[in-house]
Amino acid sequence: MCKEQVGITILMIMLMILISGCASDRIMPVTMNFPEVPEPLLVEPEKLETLPEDANQLSDLLENSTVNYGKYRELQIKYLNWQNWYNTQRLLHKETTGE
């Protein structure tokens, strides 16, 4: 009977160790860095075209304005996409990390 009591005692100790290990209050904090910016949003914008000094025709002015307006619109779309990406990532990061 003594061997049975020792066996039961060892079994109870092992069960208590297993149960106490599973009930640990230690929660590892989740650390999440803010995501990196997508490469297309980091590309340097094209420089606007300057009007040549020898341009004396109205068509030269209109052509220059049209080219620059196209570049401006492209930059505006990239800027709006940047804002959208940043705001979305900021909200997701805030929800995930609780900051």
Secondary structure as UniProt FT lines:
FT   HELIX           2..22
FT   HELIX           39..42
FT   TURN            53..54
FT   HELIX           58..97
//
